[in-house]
Amino acid sequence: MLLAGLGAAGIDCSSDSGQVATGGGSAAGGQGAGASGVGGGGSGACLEPGATCTDGDSCCSKFCLDGACIDAGDCKLPEESCTSPSECCTGRCEPETGTGEVKCLNFCLDDGEPCDKALDCCNLGCNGGLCGGPQCFIESTPCTENAQCCSNICEDGECQIDRSNTDCRPTGETCNSGSGSGCCHVCDETQDPPICVYGDDICKPLGATCETSADCCNGQCLPDANGVLRCDPGCIPTGDACTVSAECCELDCVNGTCDPAPCVPTGNDCTTNADCCSGLCLAGKCDLPCELPGGSCTTNGDCCLGNCVGGFCQQLQ
Protein backbone atom coordinates (compact mmCIF):
# COMPACT_ATOMS: atom_id res chain seq x y z
CA MET A 1 0.00 0.00 0.00
CA LEU A 2 1.03 3.59 -0.54
CA LEU A 3 1.20 6.50 1.84
CA ALA A 4 -1.80 8.78 2.01
CA GLY A 5 -1.43 11.86 -0.14
CA LEU A 6 -2.81 12.89 -3.49
CA GLY A 7 -5.39 10.32 -4.52
CA ALA A 8 -7.19 9.77 -7.77
CA ALA A 9 -10.18 11.53 -6.29
CA GLY A 10 -8.23 14.41 -4.75
CA ILE A 11 -5.76 15.26 -2.03
CA ASP A 12 -5.56 14.03 1.55
CA CYS A 13 -3.37 16.22 3.72
CA SER A 14 -4.52 14.65 6.97
CA SER A 15 -1.56 12.29 7.02
CA ASP A 16 0.70 14.99 8.32
CA SER A 17 -0.76 16.15 11.57
CA GLY A 18 0.57 13.21 13.54
CA GLN A 19 3.17 12.67 16.20
CA VAL A 20 6.17 11.16 14.42
CA ALA A 21 8.94 13.76 14.67
CA THR A 22 11.95 13.96 12.40
CA GLY A 23 14.63 16.33 11.32
CA GLY A 24 16.49 16.91 8.11
CA GLY A 25 16.01 20.46 6.87
CA SER A 26 13.07 20.93 4.57
CA ALA A 27 12.61 17.28 3.67
CA ALA A 28 8.95 16.45 3.34
CA GLY A 29 7.35 14.97 6.39
CA GLY A 30 9.70 16.30 9.06
CA GLN A 31 7.10 19.01 9.67
CA GLY A 32 9.81 20.99 11.37
CA ALA A 33 8.64 20.50 14.93
CA GLY A 34 7.07 17.19 15.47
CA ALA A 35 4.66 15.74 12.98
CA SER A 36 4.87 12.83 10.60
CA GLY A 37 8.14 12.31 8.85
CA VAL A 38 11.64 11.07 8.54
CA GLY A 39 14.81 13.10 8.64
CA GLY A 40 18.21 12.96 7.04
CA GLY A 41 21.36 11.71 8.66
CA GLY A 42 22.68 13.37 11.78
CA SER A 43 26.20 13.62 13.16
CA GLY A 44 27.70 11.35 15.80
CA ALA A 45 26.33 8.10 17.17
CA CYS A 46 22.64 7.54 16.49
CA LEU A 47 20.06 6.49 19.07
CA GLU A 48 18.68 2.95 19.13
CA PRO A 49 14.91 2.19 19.31
CA GLY A 50 13.54 3.07 22.74
CA ALA A 51 15.95 5.93 23.39
CA THR A 52 14.55 9.38 24.16
CA CYS A 53 14.50 11.70 21.14
CA THR A 54 13.16 15.03 19.94
CA ASP A 55 13.60 14.53 16.19
CA GLY A 56 14.26 11.77 13.70
CA ASP A 57 17.81 12.90 12.93
CA SER A 58 19.02 11.56 16.27
CA CYS A 59 17.52 8.07 15.73
CA CYS A 60 19.25 5.27 13.82
CA SER A 61 15.88 4.50 12.21
CA LYS A 62 15.19 8.21 11.52
CA PHE A 63 11.78 7.75 13.22
CA CYS A 64 10.96 9.53 16.52
CA LEU A 65 7.47 8.79 17.90
CA ASP A 66 6.12 10.44 21.06
CA GLY A 67 9.64 11.23 22.28
CA ALA A 68 11.19 7.80 21.66
CA CYS A 69 13.07 6.31 18.70
CA ILE A 70 11.12 3.51 17.03
CA ASP A 71 12.16 0.74 14.64
CA ALA A 72 11.49 1.52 10.98
CA GLY A 73 11.45 -2.18 10.08
CA ASP A 74 12.76 -3.39 6.72
CA CYS A 75 11.43 -0.53 4.60
CA LYS A 76 13.72 1.99 2.91
CA LEU A 77 14.36 5.40 4.46
CA PRO A 78 14.20 8.73 2.61
CA GLU A 79 17.10 9.32 0.20
CA GLU A 80 17.48 5.59 -0.45
CA SER A 81 17.04 4.41 -4.05
CA CYS A 82 13.71 2.77 -4.86
CA THR A 83 11.81 1.24 -7.74
CA SER A 84 8.37 1.06 -6.11
CA PRO A 85 6.48 3.11 -3.47
CA SER A 86 5.94 -0.10 -1.47
CA GLU A 87 9.69 -0.27 -0.76
CA CYS A 88 9.67 3.06 1.12
CA CYS A 89 8.78 3.58 4.79
CA THR A 90 6.76 6.59 3.69
CA GLY A 91 5.21 4.96 0.62
CA ARG A 92 6.62 7.77 -1.55
CA CYS A 93 9.07 6.89 -4.35
CA GLU A 94 9.78 9.80 -6.70
CA PRO A 95 12.49 11.02 -9.11
CA GLU A 96 15.08 13.44 -7.73
CA THR A 97 15.25 16.53 -9.93
CA GLY A 98 18.35 16.75 -12.08
CA THR A 99 20.01 13.51 -10.97
CA GLY A 100 18.17 10.83 -12.93
CA GLU A 101 17.73 8.89 -9.67
CA VAL A 102 14.50 7.71 -8.05
CA LYS A 103 14.49 7.83 -4.25
CA CYS A 104 12.21 7.44 -1.25
CA LEU A 105 10.82 10.76 -0.04
CA ASN A 106 9.83 11.88 3.43
CA PHE A 107 6.19 12.03 4.53
CA CYS A 108 4.53 15.05 2.95
CA LEU A 109 4.03 18.33 4.81
CA ASP A 110 0.74 19.94 5.78
CA ASP A 111 -0.35 23.45 4.81
CA GLY A 112 1.68 26.17 6.51
CA GLU A 113 4.86 24.09 6.85
CA PRO A 114 8.10 25.37 5.25
CA CYS A 115 8.90 23.77 1.89
CA ASP A 116 11.42 23.88 -0.95
CA LYS A 117 9.45 22.13 -3.69
CA ALA A 118 5.93 20.99 -4.54
CA LEU A 119 6.60 17.33 -3.69
CA ASP A 120 7.39 18.38 -0.11
CA CYS A 121 3.70 19.20 0.38
CA CYS A 122 0.62 17.01 0.74
CA ASN A 123 -1.38 19.24 -1.58
CA LEU A 124 1.52 19.52 -4.08
CA GLY A 125 1.56 23.27 -3.60
CA CYS A 126 4.69 25.07 -2.33
CA ASN A 127 4.12 28.80 -2.61
CA GLY A 128 6.30 31.48 -1.06
CA GLY A 129 8.27 28.85 0.85
CA LEU A 130 5.18 27.43 2.58
CA CYS A 131 2.93 24.48 1.75
CA GLY A 132 -0.54 25.48 0.62
CA GLY A 133 -2.22 27.45 -2.13
CA PRO A 134 -2.26 26.45 -5.81
CA GLN A 135 -0.99 23.01 -6.80
CA CYS A 136 2.18 22.74 -8.85
CA PHE A 137 2.11 23.45 -12.59
CA ILE A 138 2.64 20.90 -15.33
CA GLU A 139 5.13 21.38 -18.18
CA SER A 140 4.84 24.44 -20.43
CA THR A 141 2.84 26.38 -17.81
CA PRO A 142 4.14 29.93 -17.13
CA CYS A 143 6.16 30.16 -13.89
CA THR A 144 8.49 32.46 -11.97
CA GLU A 145 10.24 29.98 -9.64
CA ASN A 146 11.11 26.27 -9.53
CA ALA A 147 8.79 25.45 -6.62
CA GLN A 148 5.76 26.34 -8.73
CA CYS A 149 6.52 23.44 -11.10
CA CYS A 150 5.80 19.78 -10.39
CA SER A 151 9.16 19.00 -12.01
CA ASN A 152 10.82 21.68 -9.82
CA ILE A 153 12.31 23.19 -12.99
CA CYS A 154 11.25 26.68 -14.13
CA GLU A 155 13.30 27.93 -17.08
CA ASP A 156 12.63 30.73 -19.56
CA GLY A 157 9.40 31.51 -17.74
CA GLU A 158 7.89 28.03 -18.21
CA CYS A 159 7.80 24.76 -16.27
CA GLN A 160 10.09 22.23 -17.94
CA ILE A 161 10.31 18.44 -18.06
CA ASP A 162 13.22 16.93 -16.11
CA ARG A 163 15.13 15.42 -19.03
CA SER A 164 17.49 13.56 -16.69
CA ASN A 165 14.60 11.45 -15.43
CA THR A 166 14.07 8.34 -17.55
CA ASP A 167 12.44 6.10 -14.93
CA CYS A 168 9.01 7.46 -14.02
CA ARG A 169 6.98 10.65 -13.96
CA PRO A 170 6.72 12.55 -10.65
CA THR A 171 3.38 12.92 -8.90
CA GLY A 172 1.52 16.00 -10.13
CA GLU A 173 2.99 15.88 -13.64
CA THR A 174 1.25 14.72 -16.80
CA CYS A 175 1.25 10.96 -17.29
CA ASN A 176 2.55 10.51 -20.80
CA SER A 177 4.89 13.29 -21.88
CA GLY A 178 8.62 13.46 -21.26
CA SER A 179 11.22 10.75 -20.97
CA GLY A 180 9.82 9.03 -17.90
CA SER A 181 8.16 5.67 -18.52
CA GLY A 182 4.76 6.35 -16.98
CA CYS A 183 3.92 7.54 -13.47
CA CYS A 184 5.91 6.60 -10.37
CA HIS A 185 2.56 5.85 -8.72
CA VAL A 186 -0.60 5.76 -10.89
CA CYS A 187 -2.17 7.83 -13.65
CA ASP A 188 -5.55 9.51 -13.14
CA GLU A 189 -6.96 9.46 -16.65
CA THR A 190 -10.15 11.23 -15.54
CA GLN A 191 -8.24 14.52 -15.50
CA ASP A 192 -7.51 16.54 -18.63
CA PRO A 193 -4.66 16.11 -19.28
CA PRO A 194 -4.15 12.84 -17.34
CA ILE A 195 -2.12 13.49 -14.16
CA CYS A 196 0.16 11.28 -12.04
CA VAL A 197 -1.35 10.74 -8.56
CA TYR A 198 -0.82 8.48 -5.55
CA GLY A 199 -3.94 6.39 -6.23
CA ASP A 200 -6.58 4.83 -4.00
CA ASP A 201 -4.64 1.93 -2.45
CA ILE A 202 -3.00 3.96 0.30
CA CYS A 203 -1.98 3.66 3.93
CA LYS A 204 -1.00 6.18 6.57
CA PRO A 205 2.03 6.49 8.89
CA LEU A 206 2.06 6.35 12.69
CA GLY A 207 0.52 9.53 14.09
CA ALA A 208 -1.62 10.21 11.02
CA THR A 209 -5.38 10.61 11.28
CA CYS A 210 -7.38 7.53 10.27
CA GLU A 211 -10.85 6.00 10.21
CA THR A 212 -10.05 2.30 10.66
CA SER A 213 -6.91 0.25 11.38
CA ALA A 214 -6.90 -0.77 7.72
CA ASP A 215 -5.94 2.84 6.92
CA CYS A 216 -2.64 2.47 8.81
CA CYS A 217 0.65 1.17 7.40
CA ASN A 218 1.46 -0.08 10.91
CA GLY A 219 -0.34 -0.35 14.22
CA GLN A 220 -3.99 0.40 14.94
CA CYS A 221 -6.41 3.30 14.47
CA LEU A 222 -7.06 4.57 18.00
CA PRO A 223 -8.23 7.86 19.57
CA ASP A 224 -5.48 10.12 20.93
CA ALA A 225 -5.72 12.20 24.09
CA ASN A 226 -7.98 14.66 22.25
CA GLY A 227 -10.25 11.93 20.89
CA VAL A 228 -8.88 12.21 17.33
CA LEU A 229 -8.42 8.83 15.63
CA ARG A 230 -4.76 8.30 14.70
CA CYS A 231 -2.53 5.42 13.62
CA ASP A 232 -1.05 4.17 16.89
CA PRO A 233 1.64 1.50 17.39
CA GLY A 234 -0.53 -0.34 19.96
CA CYS A 235 1.31 -2.77 22.25
CA ILE A 236 5.02 -3.36 21.62
CA PRO A 237 5.93 -6.78 20.12
CA THR A 238 8.63 -9.11 21.42
CA GLY A 239 12.15 -7.88 20.75
CA ASP A 240 11.32 -4.19 20.45
CA ALA A 241 12.33 -1.45 22.87
CA CYS A 242 10.16 -0.65 25.90
CA THR A 243 10.23 1.29 29.15
CA VAL A 244 7.64 -0.56 31.26
CA SER A 245 6.17 -4.08 31.03
CA ALA A 246 2.66 -2.74 30.49
CA GLU A 247 3.75 -1.45 27.06
CA CYS A 248 4.62 -4.96 25.82
CA CYS A 249 2.14 -7.35 24.20
CA GLU A 250 3.36 -10.05 26.62
CA LEU A 251 3.77 -7.66 29.60
CA ASP A 252 7.48 -8.47 29.77
CA CYS A 253 9.82 -5.46 29.54
CA VAL A 254 13.29 -6.72 30.56
CA ASN A 255 16.30 -4.38 30.40
CA GLY A 256 14.52 -2.05 27.99
CA THR A 257 13.31 -4.78 25.60
CA CYS A 258 10.07 -6.75 25.39
CA ASP A 259 11.56 -10.16 26.18
CA PRO A 260 9.37 -13.10 27.27
CA ALA A 261 10.58 -14.92 30.37
CA PRO A 262 10.36 -18.74 30.53
CA CYS A 263 6.64 -18.65 31.22
CA VAL A 264 3.41 -19.53 29.43
CA PRO A 265 2.28 -16.84 26.93
CA THR A 266 -1.23 -15.43 26.97
CA GLY A 267 -3.82 -17.80 25.50
CA ASN A 268 -1.92 -21.02 26.23
CA ASP A 269 -2.72 -23.77 28.75
CA CYS A 270 -1.91 -23.25 32.42
CA THR A 271 -2.54 -24.71 35.85
CA THR A 272 -1.69 -21.87 38.22
CA ASN A 273 -1.21 -18.12 37.99
CA ALA A 274 2.54 -18.65 38.41
CA ASP A 275 2.64 -20.51 35.09
CA CYS A 276 1.62 -17.42 33.12
CA CYS A 277 3.71 -14.49 31.94
CA SER A 278 0.70 -12.31 32.72
CA GLY A 279 0.32 -13.80 36.21
CA LEU A 280 -3.30 -14.80 35.58
CA CYS A 281 -4.52 -18.35 34.86
CA LEU A 282 -8.26 -18.28 34.14
CA ALA A 283 -10.25 -21.42 33.22
CA GLY A 284 -7.05 -23.25 32.30
CA LYS A 285 -5.76 -20.54 29.96
CA CYS A 286 -3.30 -17.73 30.58
CA ASP A 287 -5.20 -14.46 30.40
CA LEU A 288 -4.42 -10.78 30.83
CA PRO A 289 -5.25 -9.04 34.12
CA CYS A 290 -5.78 -5.83 32.19
CA GLU A 291 -6.28 -4.56 28.65
CA LEU A 292 -3.26 -3.77 26.45
CA PRO A 293 -3.10 -0.64 24.27
CA GLY A 294 -5.81 -1.03 21.66
CA GLY A 295 -8.14 -3.03 23.90
CA SER A 296 -11.59 -1.77 24.84
CA CYS A 297 -12.12 -0.14 28.24
CA THR A 298 -14.56 1.87 30.30
CA THR A 299 -12.20 3.19 33.01
CA ASN A 300 -8.45 3.76 33.38
CA GLY A 301 -8.37 0.78 35.74
CA ASP A 302 -9.23 -1.55 32.85
CA CYS A 303 -5.94 -0.70 31.10
CA CYS A 304 -2.47 -2.04 31.86
CA LEU A 305 -1.10 1.48 31.39
CA GLY A 306 -4.03 3.10 33.22
CA ASN A 307 -4.95 5.26 30.24
CA CYS A 308 -8.48 4.77 28.83
CA VAL A 309 -9.38 7.30 26.12
CA GLY A 310 -12.47 7.14 23.95
CA GLY A 311 -13.25 3.57 24.97
CA PHE A 312 -9.80 2.22 24.05
CA CYS A 313 -6.65 1.67 26.12
CA GLN A 314 -3.88 4.02 24.94
CA GLN A 315 -0.11 4.29 25.21
CA LEU A 316 0.95 6.95 27.71
CA GLN A 317 1.54 10.29 25.99
C-alpha positions in Angstrom: 0.0 0.0 0.0 1.0 3.6 -0.5 1.2 6.5 1.8 -1.8 8.8 2.0 -1.4 11.9 -0.1 -2.8 12.9 -3.5 -5.4 10.3 -4.5 -7.2 9.8 -7.8 -10.2 11.5 -6.3 -8.2 14.4 -4.7 -5.8 15.3 -2.0 -5.6 14.0 1.6 -3.4 16.2 3.7 -4.5 14.6 7.0 -1.6 12.3 7.0 0.7 15.0 8.3 -0.8 16.1 11.6 0.6 13.2 13.5 3.2 12.7 16.2 6.2 11.2 14.4 8.9 13.8 14.7 11.9 14.0 12.4 14.6 16.3 11.3 16.5 16.9 8.1 16.0 20.5 6.9 13.1 20.9 4.6 12.6 17.3 3.7 8.9 16.5 3.3 7.4 15.0 6.4 9.7 16.3 9.1 7.1 19.0 9.7 9.8 21.0 11.4 8.6 20.5 14.9 7.1 17.2 15.5 4.7 15.7 13.0 4.9 12.8 10.6 8.1 12.3 8.9 11.6 11.1 8.5 14.8 13.1 8.6 18.2 13.0 7.0 21.4 11.7 8.7 22.7 13.4 11.8 26.2 13.6 13.2 27.7 11.3 15.8 26.3 8.1 17.2 22.6 7.5 16.5 20.1 6.5 19.1 18.7 3.0 19.1 14.9 2.2 19.3 13.5 3.1 22.7 15.9 5.9 23.4 14.6 9.4 24.2 14.5 11.7 21.1 13.2 15.0 19.9 13.6 14.5 16.2 14.3 11.8 13.7 17.8 12.9 12.9 19.0 11.6 16.3 17.5 8.1 15.7 19.3 5.3 13.8 15.9 4.5 12.2 15.2 8.2 11.5 11.8 7.8 13.2 11.0 9.5 16.5 7.5 8.8 17.9 6.1 10.4 21.1 9.6 11.2 22.3 11.2 7.8 21.7 13.1 6.3 18.7 11.1 3.5 17.0 12.2 0.7 14.6 11.5 1.5 11.0 11.5 -2.2 10.1 12.8 -3.4 6.7 11.4 -0.5 4.6 13.7 2.0 2.9 14.4 5.4 4.5 14.2 8.7 2.6 17.1 9.3 0.2 17.5 5.6 -0.5 17.0 4.4 -4.0 13.7 2.8 -4.9 11.8 1.2 -7.7 8.4 1.1 -6.1 6.5 3.1 -3.5 5.9 -0.1 -1.5 9.7 -0.3 -0.8 9.7 3.1 1.1 8.8 3.6 4.8 6.8 6.6 3.7 5.2 5.0 0.6 6.6 7.8 -1.6 9.1 6.9 -4.3 9.8 9.8 -6.7 12.5 11.0 -9.1 15.1 13.4 -7.7 15.2 16.5 -9.9 18.3 16.8 -12.1 20.0 13.5 -11.0 18.2 10.8 -12.9 17.7 8.9 -9.7 14.5 7.7 -8.1 14.5 7.8 -4.2 12.2 7.4 -1.3 10.8 10.8 0.0 9.8 11.9 3.4 6.2 12.0 4.5 4.5 15.0 2.9 4.0 18.3 4.8 0.7 19.9 5.8 -0.4 23.4 4.8 1.7 26.2 6.5 4.9 24.1 6.8 8.1 25.4 5.3 8.9 23.8 1.9 11.4 23.9 -0.9 9.5 22.1 -3.7 5.9 21.0 -4.5 6.6 17.3 -3.7 7.4 18.4 -0.1 3.7 19.2 0.4 0.6 17.0 0.7 -1.4 19.2 -1.6 1.5 19.5 -4.1 1.6 23.3 -3.6 4.7 25.1 -2.3 4.1 28.8 -2.6 6.3 31.5 -1.1 8.3 28.9 0.9 5.2 27.4 2.6 2.9 24.5 1.8 -0.5 25.5 0.6 -2.2 27.4 -2.1 -2.3 26.4 -5.8 -1.0 23.0 -6.8 2.2 22.7 -8.8 2.1 23.4 -12.6 2.6 20.9 -15.3 5.1 21.4 -18.2 4.8 24.4 -20.4 2.8 26.4 -17.8 4.1 29.9 -17.1 6.2 30.2 -13.9 8.5 32.5 -12.0 10.2 30.0 -9.6 11.1 26.3 -9.5 8.8 25.5 -6.6 5.8 26.3 -8.7 6.5 23.4 -11.1 5.8 19.8 -10.4 9.2 19.0 -12.0 10.8 21.7 -9.8 12.3 23.2 -13.0 11.3 26.7 -14.1 13.3 27.9 -17.1 12.6 30.7 -19.6 9.4 31.5 -17.7 7.9 28.0 -18.2 7.8 24.8 -16.3 10.1 22.2 -17.9 10.3 18.4 -18.1 13.2 16.9 -16.1 15.1 15.4 -19.0 17.5 13.6 -16.7 14.6 11.4 -15.4 14.1 8.3 -17.5 12.4 6.1 -14.9 9.0 7.5 -14.0 7.0 10.7 -14.0 6.7 12.6 -10.6 3.4 12.9 -8.9 1.5 16.0 -10.1 3.0 15.9 -13.6 1.2 14.7 -16.8 1.2 11.0 -17.3 2.6 10.5 -20.8 4.9 13.3 -21.9 8.6 13.5 -21.3 11.2 10.7 -21.0 9.8 9.0 -17.9 8.2 5.7 -18.5 4.8 6.4 -17.0 3.9 7.5 -13.5 5.9 6.6 -10.4 2.6 5.8 -8.7 -0.6 5.8 -10.9 -2.2 7.8 -13.6 -5.5 9.5 -13.1 -7.0 9.5 -16.7 -10.1 11.2 -15.5 -8.2 14.5 -15.5 -7.5 16.5 -18.6 -4.7 16.1 -19.3 -4.1 12.8 -17.3 -2.1 13.5 -14.2 0.2 11.3 -12.0 -1.3 10.7 -8.6 -0.8 8.5 -5.6 -3.9 6.4 -6.2 -6.6 4.8 -4.0 -4.6 1.9 -2.4 -3.0 4.0 0.3 -2.0 3.7 3.9 -1.0 6.2 6.6 2.0 6.5 8.9 2.1 6.4 12.7 0.5 9.5 14.1 -1.6 10.2 11.0 -5.4 10.6 11.3 -7.4 7.5 10.3 -10.9 6.0 10.2 -10.0 2.3 10.7 -6.9 0.3 11.4 -6.9 -0.8 7.7 -5.9 2.8 6.9 -2.6 2.5 8.8 0.6 1.2 7.4 1.5 -0.1 10.9 -0.3 -0.3 14.2 -4.0 0.4 14.9 -6.4 3.3 14.5 -7.1 4.6 18.0 -8.2 7.9 19.6 -5.5 10.1 20.9 -5.7 12.2 24.1 -8.0 14.7 22.2 -10.3 11.9 20.9 -8.9 12.2 17.3 -8.4 8.8 15.6 -4.8 8.3 14.7 -2.5 5.4 13.6 -1.0 4.2 16.9 1.6 1.5 17.4 -0.5 -0.3 20.0 1.3 -2.8 22.2 5.0 -3.4 21.6 5.9 -6.8 20.1 8.6 -9.1 21.4 12.1 -7.9 20.7 11.3 -4.2 20.4 12.3 -1.4 22.9 10.2 -0.7 25.9 10.2 1.3 29.1 7.6 -0.6 31.3 6.2 -4.1 31.0 2.7 -2.7 30.5 3.7 -1.4 27.1 4.6 -5.0 25.8 2.1 -7.4 24.2 3.4 -10.1 26.6 3.8 -7.7 29.6 7.5 -8.5 29.8 9.8 -5.5 29.5 13.3 -6.7 30.6 16.3 -4.4 30.4 14.5 -2.1 28.0 13.3 -4.8 25.6 10.1 -6.7 25.4 11.6 -10.2 26.2 9.4 -13.1 27.3 10.6 -14.9 30.4 10.4 -18.7 30.5 6.6 -18.6 31.2 3.4 -19.5 29.4 2.3 -16.8 26.9 -1.2 -15.4 27.0 -3.8 -17.8 25.5 -1.9 -21.0 26.2 -2.7 -23.8 28.8 -1.9 -23.2 32.4 -2.5 -24.7 35.8 -1.7 -21.9 38.2 -1.2 -18.1 38.0 2.5 -18.7 38.4 2.6 -20.5 35.1 1.6 -17.4 33.1 3.7 -14.5 31.9 0.7 -12.3 32.7 0.3 -13.8 36.2 -3.3 -14.8 35.6 -4.5 -18.3 34.9 -8.3 -18.3 34.1 -10.2 -21.4 33.2 -7.1 -23.2 32.3 -5.8 -20.5 30.0 -3.3 -17.7 30.6 -5.2 -14.5 30.4 -4.4 -10.8 30.8 -5.2 -9.0 34.1 -5.8 -5.8 32.2 -6.3 -4.6 28.6 -3.3 -3.8 26.5 -3.1 -0.6 24.3 -5.8 -1.0 21.7 -8.1 -3.0 23.9 -11.6 -1.8 24.8 -12.1 -0.1 28.2 -14.6 1.9 30.3 -12.2 3.2 33.0 -8.5 3.8 33.4 -8.4 0.8 35.7 -9.2 -1.5 32.9 -5.9 -0.7 31.1 -2.5 -2.0 31.9 -1.1 1.5 31.4 -4.0 3.1 33.2 -5.0 5.3 30.2 -8.5 4.8 28.8 -9.4 7.3 26.1 -12.5 7.1 23.9 -13.3 3.6 25.0 -9.8 2.2 24.1 -6.6 1.7 26.1 -3.9 4.0 24.9 -0.1 4.3 25.2 1.0 6.9 27.7 1.5 10.3 26.0 
